[in-house]
Each structure stands twice: as C-alpha cells, then as structure tokens.
Amino acid sequence: MFSRPPSNHVCLTAQANSTVEHLAVLARQCEAEGLATCWIDLGEPGVAEAVRRYSGREPVGVGDPRALQKHFRTHRPVAVWLHTPYPEHYPEWFWPIAQRWPLSYVPYASGFPTGGWEEGQFGLKTFKRCTWLLATHEGIRAGYLRNGIQADRVVLTGGPMAYEVRHSSATPAERSDLLWAPHWIEDYFGQGSFSTWRWTAPVILDHAKRHPELRITVRPHPFLETAIDATPDNPDAIRYRELLALPNVHRSSGTVIDDVLGSDALISEGMSLNAYFATTGRPLGMTRGSIADFPEEWEQLLGVCDALATPEEAAAWLEALPQARPSPERRDFMLTKLPTFDRSPIAIWNEHRLAAGTGARRARG
C-alpha cells in the first residue's frame, strides 16, 4: 500500500470586510513558496464578493459541517489561516471541526497594540487553539508567551503587509497628493476617543476647496461610514459627504499597498495605516483623539511624526506640505519597531513548519 504524499495545501477563511486584503497578501506569499491555496466561504453574507474583489479568486462554499469536514479531508491542509481571531465571527460548528487541523493566525493589523486590551490581543481562546501564531515583532511574541502560548508555536516573522510595502516593486496606477485615513472608534472602553474625523473633515474640506489642483484620497476605516450612515442628518456626516462629493476628492477603492505607495503624504490617526505609511518616511501628520492612556508604541510613533492636536495645526500642516521632506528618523523607527526580513513572513513560517514536522494537527495546550 502506498502512503499519501504530504499535502502542500493551505485554506484561508475569509470574512466580509476590506481587511480580507491582508489575507490576500498571505495567499500570495504562500503561493510564492509553492503552497496551493483555497479560499473558504463559511456561508456569511458578502464573503464571496470580498474574496473576488481582493484576490480575484472564487471561494469554495462550505456552508455546513459536513461540507467543511469533506473539504479538509480532501485537501489535508498544512495550515488553516484565520482572517480574524474572534470566535463570534465564525459559525459555532466551525470550531470543533477546524481545530483538528493546523489553525494559524497572524494579526491583520500592523501589530502595534491599540490599547490595554490584553485579552483581545493575546488571551483569546482562539490563540490557544492555533498550531501556529505569527508574531509581527517581539512585543507580540512576548504577549502570546505571557498568556500561556507555548514558545514553539509562536514564530517571529515580521508583518506580511509591512513586508509587501517595503519590498513591493509595483507602481500604483494612480497617485494622490494627500491620503486621509480617518478612524472610527469614539469610545474606547470609556477611556476616550481614538477618532478625530469630526474635526479633521472640515479642515480637509476647506483645503480641498481652496486647492482644486490637488488630488485627495479618503480611505475610511471599514466601520466609519457605517457609523456615519446611521446619523445621516448630523452636521459632521453632512460635511464628510460634502468632502467626498468634490471633484478632486475620491474614496479609495484600492488596497492598503496601493494607497501607501501611491500617496505623497498622509494625515490620520488611523493606527495600522500610520505604521505602514511611516515606513516610507514621507510626510505624516498624526492626529490624536481624546484618549488619555495612549499606548506607548503609539506615543513613540507620534514623537517621530508631525503631531496635530487641533484643527488649526492640521490646517497649517496641510498648507506647508509642498515644502515637506521625507523623514529618515521615522523610517528607521519603523524598521526597529516593525522589523521585516530578507524573506517573506510565510517563507520564514514555512521553513519553521517543515523543520518542526507536519504530523501534529491539533494545537497543544
């Protein structure tokens, strides 16, 4: 009797929002390592459309336990990559089946912490179910270890998206003079607001009207416009829509990489996007909301950006952009805080996986 050859298949479980593009980066890096990929649609609305948009692929519909079991038994994946770590994002029947296989996860955000939410970043039950956890930097690795994850399941790889930003040879089809990426969180566990969109939008609206020659791209957080649409008659919502209606302003339809590489300057409190853009060294005006306990890493990033605390400071920064120059200090800071290596994160993980052996399916712990 002949034994079945080892599998080289990975499955990607997608959610229906724009962060699926981070999973598309993983897929490209897997394919570059000779791993076959498939996209799994667990039956949630909008997943198929999101997968088609960001990957150009057609997902495999596995909308019930029997279909999922059959798919895994057929393909024997060496990794089942999770889009998000939150259990409620998946059907209840998904977990008993999927945890028999090598569940794997890498943060879809930059890897910078967004506050003191230790449980959500490192302590979820999902992490204990995973065979592989990729750490974008040492702080993430330390967080997993601090929460009882075995060291041999955590691989320091750097961030997949950061690697793409730093190593991409692509030339964006369109360029923008300015990218605005507003965040949405206005009440962070009672500590204040991350978001500044309400006072930033009028500043950018005025700037865009006075400089019709500029091309401005708006890349809102996926949840921001949902919040804006919930109060359509709010004066702030009206100004936001007025900005998007200007002929020299457009809402981004591209990827994070497109917008980072294709923009000459960024104004944002936008967390992960700030970290990716900072790696370019280009002008970055960082606004800050009312949150009192700002994470240490973000305070450090703020220190190497142009900190904008008021509408007046933001307006002055925008007017001075023609004279602004790239910042080597900011670029070097990001290389230290979010390191990447000569090989992609998936290449590093795959070598580690092969060295460890592929026999164990279930996470230990």
C-alpha positions as CSV (number, residue, x, y, z in Angstrom):
1,M,0.0,0.0,0.0
2,F,1.3,3.4,-1.0
3,S,1.2,6.2,1.6
4,R,-0.3,9.5,0.5
5,P,2.3,12.2,-0.2
6,P,2.5,15.2,2.1
7,S,0.0,17.9,1.4
8,N,1.1,21.4,0.4
9,H,-2.3,22.9,0.7
10,V,-3.5,25.9,2.8
11,C,-7.0,27.1,3.4
12,L,-7.9,30.7,4.0
13,T,-11.1,31.5,6.0
14,A,-12.5,34.9,4.9
15,Q,-14.7,37.5,6.5
16,A,-16.8,40.0,4.6
17,N,-14.8,43.2,5.0
18,S,-11.9,45.0,3.4
19,T,-9.3,43.6,5.9
20,V,-9.6,40.4,3.7
21,E,-6.8,42.1,1.6
22,H,-4.4,41.1,4.4
23,L,-5.4,37.5,3.9
24,A,-4.8,38.0,0.1
25,V,-1.2,39.1,1.0
26,L,-0.8,35.8,2.9
27,A,-2.2,33.9,-0.1
28,R,0.4,35.5,-2.5
29,Q,3.2,34.7,-0.1
30,C,2.0,31.1,0.3
31,E,1.8,30.7,-3.5
32,A,5.3,32.1,-3.9
33,E,6.5,29.3,-1.6
34,G,4.8,26.6,-3.7
35,L,1.8,26.1,-1.5
36,A,-1.6,25.7,-3.0
37,T,-4.3,27.9,-1.7
38,C,-8.1,28.0,-1.5
39,W,-10.5,30.5,0.0
40,I,-13.3,29.2,2.2
41,D,-16.7,30.8,2.4
42,L,-18.5,29.6,5.5
43,G,-21.8,31.0,4.3
44,E,-21.7,34.5,5.8
45,P,-23.2,37.3,3.5
46,G,-20.7,39.2,1.4
47,V,-17.8,36.9,1.8
48,A,-17.7,35.8,-1.8
49,E,-17.8,39.4,-3.1
50,A,-14.9,40.4,-0.7
51,V,-12.8,37.4,-1.8
52,R,-13.4,38.1,-5.5
53,R,-12.5,41.8,-5.1
54,Y,-9.3,41.4,-3.2
55,S,-8.0,38.1,-4.5
56,G,-9.6,37.6,-7.9
57,R,-10.5,34.1,-6.8
58,E,-13.7,32.3,-6.4
59,P,-14.2,31.0,-2.9
60,V,-15.2,27.4,-2.0
61,G,-18.6,27.3,-0.4
62,V,-18.6,25.1,2.7
63,G,-21.7,26.3,4.5
64,D,-22.3,23.4,6.8
65,P,-20.3,21.0,9.0
66,R,-20.4,18.1,6.5
67,A,-19.1,20.2,3.6
68,L,-16.2,21.6,5.8
69,Q,-15.2,18.1,7.0
70,K,-15.2,16.8,3.4
71,H,-13.1,19.8,2.2
72,F,-10.5,19.3,4.9
73,R,-10.2,15.6,4.5
74,T,-9.8,16.0,0.7
75,H,-7.1,18.7,0.9
76,R,-5.4,17.9,4.3
77,P,-4.3,21.5,4.8
78,V,-0.9,22.2,6.4
79,A,-2.5,25.4,7.7
80,V,-6.0,26.9,8.0
81,W,-5.4,30.6,8.1
82,L,-7.9,32.6,10.2
83,H,-9.0,36.0,9.0
84,T,-9.8,37.3,12.4
85,P,-9.3,35.7,15.9
86,Y,-12.7,36.5,17.3
87,P,-14.8,33.3,17.8
88,E,-18.1,35.1,17.2
89,H,-17.0,35.8,13.6
90,Y,-17.4,32.1,12.7
91,P,-20.3,29.7,12.9
92,E,-20.3,27.6,16.1
93,W,-19.9,24.4,14.1
94,F,-16.7,25.7,12.6
95,W,-14.5,25.3,15.7
96,P,-14.9,21.6,16.6
97,I,-14.0,20.7,13.0
98,A,-11.3,23.2,12.3
99,Q,-9.3,22.7,15.5
100,R,-8.5,19.2,14.3
101,W,-6.3,20.9,11.7
102,P,-3.4,23.3,12.0
103,L,-5.2,26.6,12.7
104,S,-2.9,29.5,12.1
105,Y,-3.1,33.3,12.6
106,V,-1.2,36.5,12.1
107,P,-2.5,39.9,13.2
108,Y,-4.3,41.5,10.2
109,A,-3.5,44.9,11.7
110,S,0.1,46.3,11.8
111,G,0.9,44.5,15.1
112,F,1.1,47.7,17.1
113,P,-1.2,47.5,20.2
114,T,-4.3,49.7,20.2
115,G,-4.6,50.0,23.9
116,G,-4.7,47.9,27.1
117,W,-6.9,45.1,25.7
118,E,-4.7,42.3,26.7
119,E,-7.4,39.6,26.4
120,G,-8.3,40.6,22.8
121,Q,-4.7,40.8,21.6
122,F,-3.2,37.8,23.3
123,G,-5.6,35.9,25.6
124,L,-8.5,34.7,23.3
125,K,-9.3,31.0,23.3
126,T,-8.6,31.1,19.6
127,F,-4.9,31.6,20.2
128,K,-4.8,28.5,22.4
129,R,-6.4,26.5,19.6
130,C,-3.9,27.6,17.0
131,T,-1.0,25.4,16.0
132,W,0.9,28.5,14.5
133,L,0.9,32.1,15.6
134,L,3.0,34.5,13.6
135,A,4.4,37.4,15.5
136,T,5.0,40.7,13.7
137,H,7.5,41.8,16.3
138,E,9.0,40.8,19.6
139,G,6.2,42.6,21.6
140,I,3.6,40.4,20.0
141,R,5.6,37.3,20.7
142,A,6.1,38.3,24.3
143,G,2.3,38.9,24.6
144,Y,1.5,35.4,23.5
145,L,4.1,33.8,25.8
146,R,2.8,35.9,28.7
147,N,-0.6,34.4,28.1
148,G,0.5,30.8,28.2
149,I,1.1,30.0,24.5
150,Q,4.0,27.6,24.0
151,A,7.1,29.2,22.5
152,D,7.4,26.6,19.8
153,R,4.0,27.6,18.3
154,V,5.0,31.3,18.0
155,V,7.1,32.3,15.1
156,L,8.7,35.7,14.8
157,T,8.3,36.6,11.1
158,G,7.6,40.3,10.8
159,G,4.4,41.5,9.3
160,P,3.2,40.3,5.9
161,M,1.7,43.6,4.9
162,A,4.8,45.5,6.1
163,Y,7.0,43.2,4.1
164,E,4.9,43.9,1.0
165,V,5.1,47.6,1.5
166,R,8.9,47.5,1.9
167,H,9.6,45.0,-0.9
168,S,6.9,45.8,-3.5
169,S,8.1,46.8,-7.0
170,A,4.6,47.7,-8.1
171,T,3.8,51.1,-9.5
172,P,0.4,52.3,-8.4
173,A,-1.9,53.2,-11.3
174,E,-2.9,56.4,-9.6
175,R,-1.2,58.9,-7.3
176,S,-2.6,61.2,-4.7
177,D,-1.1,64.4,-3.2
178,L,-2.8,63.5,0.1
179,L,-4.3,60.5,1.7
180,W,-6.7,60.9,4.6
181,A,-7.5,57.8,6.6
182,P,-10.0,58.5,9.4
183,H,-10.6,56.1,12.2
184,W,-13.9,55.3,13.8
185,I,-13.6,54.5,17.5
186,E,-15.1,57.3,19.5
187,D,-15.4,55.5,22.8
188,Y,-12.5,53.1,23.7
189,F,-13.6,51.2,26.8
190,G,-14.6,54.5,28.4
191,Q,-11.0,55.9,28.0
192,G,-11.8,58.5,25.3
193,S,-11.7,58.6,21.5
194,F,-9.1,57.4,19.0
195,S,-11.0,59.1,16.3
196,T,-10.6,62.7,15.1
197,W,-12.7,62.6,12.0
198,R,-15.3,65.1,13.2
199,W,-12.8,67.9,13.4
200,T,-10.5,66.8,10.7
201,A,-13.1,66.5,8.0
202,P,-13.9,70.3,7.9
203,V,-10.2,71.1,7.7
204,I,-9.6,68.8,4.7
205,L,-12.9,70.0,3.1
206,D,-11.7,73.6,3.3
207,H,-8.2,72.7,2.0
208,A,-9.6,70.7,-0.9
209,K,-11.9,73.6,-1.9
210,R,-9.0,76.1,-1.9
211,H,-6.7,73.8,-3.8
212,P,-8.7,72.1,-6.6
213,E,-5.4,71.1,-8.3
214,L,-4.7,68.6,-5.5
215,R,-5.8,65.0,-5.8
216,I,-7.0,63.8,-2.4
217,T,-7.9,60.2,-1.5
218,V,-10.0,59.3,1.5
219,R,-9.6,55.8,3.0
220,P,-12.0,55.4,5.9
221,H,-11.8,52.7,8.4
222,P,-14.3,49.9,7.3
223,F,-16.6,50.7,10.2
224,L,-16.5,54.5,10.0
225,E,-19.0,55.0,7.2
226,T,-21.4,52.6,8.8
227,A,-21.4,54.9,11.8
228,I,-21.8,58.0,9.6
229,D,-24.7,56.5,7.7
230,A,-26.5,55.8,11.0
231,T,-26.9,59.6,11.5
232,P,-27.2,61.0,8.0
233,D,-28.6,64.4,9.2
234,N,-25.7,65.0,11.6
235,P,-23.7,68.1,10.6
236,D,-20.4,66.2,10.8
237,A,-21.9,63.5,8.5
238,I,-23.0,66.2,6.0
239,R,-19.6,67.7,5.9
240,Y,-18.0,64.3,5.3
241,R,-20.3,63.6,2.4
242,E,-19.7,67.1,1.0
243,L,-15.9,66.4,1.0
244,L,-16.4,63.1,-0.9
245,A,-18.5,64.9,-3.5
246,L,-15.7,67.3,-4.5
247,P,-14.3,66.6,-8.0
248,N,-10.7,66.4,-6.7
249,V,-11.6,64.0,-3.8
250,H,-12.3,60.3,-4.2
251,R,-12.9,57.5,-1.8
252,S,-10.3,54.8,-2.1
253,S,-11.1,51.7,-4.0
254,G,-7.6,50.3,-3.9
255,T,-5.6,48.2,-1.4
256,V,-3.6,49.4,1.5
257,I,-0.4,48.9,-0.5
258,D,-1.9,50.9,-3.4
259,D,-2.7,53.8,-1.1
260,V,0.5,53.7,0.9
261,L,2.8,53.5,-2.1
262,G,0.7,55.9,-4.2
263,S,0.3,58.8,-1.8
264,D,2.7,61.7,-1.2
265,A,1.5,62.5,2.3
266,L,-0.9,61.1,4.9
267,I,-3.0,62.7,7.6
268,S,-4.6,60.2,10.0
269,E,-5.0,58.8,13.5
270,G,-5.5,55.6,11.6
271,M,-3.4,53.2,13.6
272,S,-2.2,50.4,11.3
273,L,-2.1,52.5,8.2
274,N,0.0,55.1,10.0
275,A,2.5,52.3,10.8
276,Y,2.7,51.2,7.2
277,F,3.0,54.7,5.8
278,A,5.6,55.6,8.4
279,T,7.9,53.0,6.8
280,T,8.1,55.2,3.7
281,G,9.4,58.2,5.6
282,R,7.0,60.5,3.7
283,P,5.2,63.4,5.4
284,L,2.8,62.0,8.1
285,G,0.5,64.3,10.1
286,M,-0.8,62.3,13.1
287,T,-3.9,63.5,14.8
288,R,-4.8,62.3,18.3
289,G,-8.2,61.9,19.9
290,S,-9.1,62.4,23.5
291,I,-7.9,59.0,24.7
292,A,-5.9,59.5,27.9
293,D,-4.0,56.2,28.1
294,F,-2.3,56.3,24.7
295,P,-0.4,53.1,24.0
296,E,3.4,53.5,24.5
297,E,4.3,52.5,20.9
298,W,1.8,55.0,19.5
299,E,3.2,57.7,21.7
300,Q,6.7,56.8,20.3
301,L,5.4,57.0,16.7
302,L,3.7,60.3,17.5
303,G,7.1,61.5,18.6
304,V,8.6,61.0,15.1
305,C,5.6,62.2,13.2
306,D,4.1,65.7,12.9
307,A,1.7,65.7,15.9
308,L,-1.5,67.6,15.1
309,A,-3.7,68.3,18.1
310,T,-6.1,71.0,16.8
311,P,-7.8,72.0,13.5
312,E,-5.5,75.0,13.3
313,E,-2.4,72.8,13.5
314,A,-3.8,70.4,10.9
315,A,-4.6,73.3,8.5
316,A,-1.1,74.8,8.9
317,W,0.4,71.3,8.3
318,L,-1.6,70.9,5.1
319,E,-0.5,74.3,3.8
320,A,3.2,73.5,4.4
321,L,3.2,70.2,2.6
322,P,4.8,71.5,-0.6
323,Q,7.9,72.2,1.4
324,A,7.9,68.9,3.5
325,R,10.6,66.3,3.0
326,P,10.8,62.6,3.9
327,S,12.0,61.7,7.4
328,P,14.8,59.1,7.7
329,E,14.2,59.1,11.5
330,R,10.6,58.0,11.1
331,R,11.6,55.3,8.6
332,D,14.3,54.0,10.9
333,F,11.9,54.0,13.8
334,M,9.5,51.7,12.0
335,L,12.3,49.4,10.8
336,T,13.1,48.9,14.5
337,K,9.5,48.6,15.8
338,L,8.1,46.6,12.9
339,P,11.1,44.7,11.5
340,T,10.9,42.7,8.3
341,F,13.5,40.3,7.0
342,D,15.0,39.3,3.7
343,R,12.4,36.6,3.2
344,S,8.6,36.9,3.5
345,P,6.8,36.0,6.7
346,I,5.3,33.0,5.0
347,A,8.7,31.8,3.8
348,I,10.0,32.0,7.4
349,W,7.0,30.2,8.8
350,N,7.1,27.5,6.2
351,E,10.7,26.7,6.9
352,H,9.9,26.6,10.6
353,R,6.9,24.3,9.9
354,L,8.9,21.9,7.8
355,A,11.7,21.8,10.4
356,A,9.2,21.1,13.2
357,G,7.4,18.3,11.2
358,T,3.9,18.4,9.9
359,G,2.4,15.4,11.8
360,A,0.7,17.3,14.6
361,R,-2.6,18.7,13.6
362,R,-4.1,19.9,16.8
363,A,-2.8,22.8,18.8
364,R,-1.2,21.8,22.1
365,G,-2.3,23.5,25.2
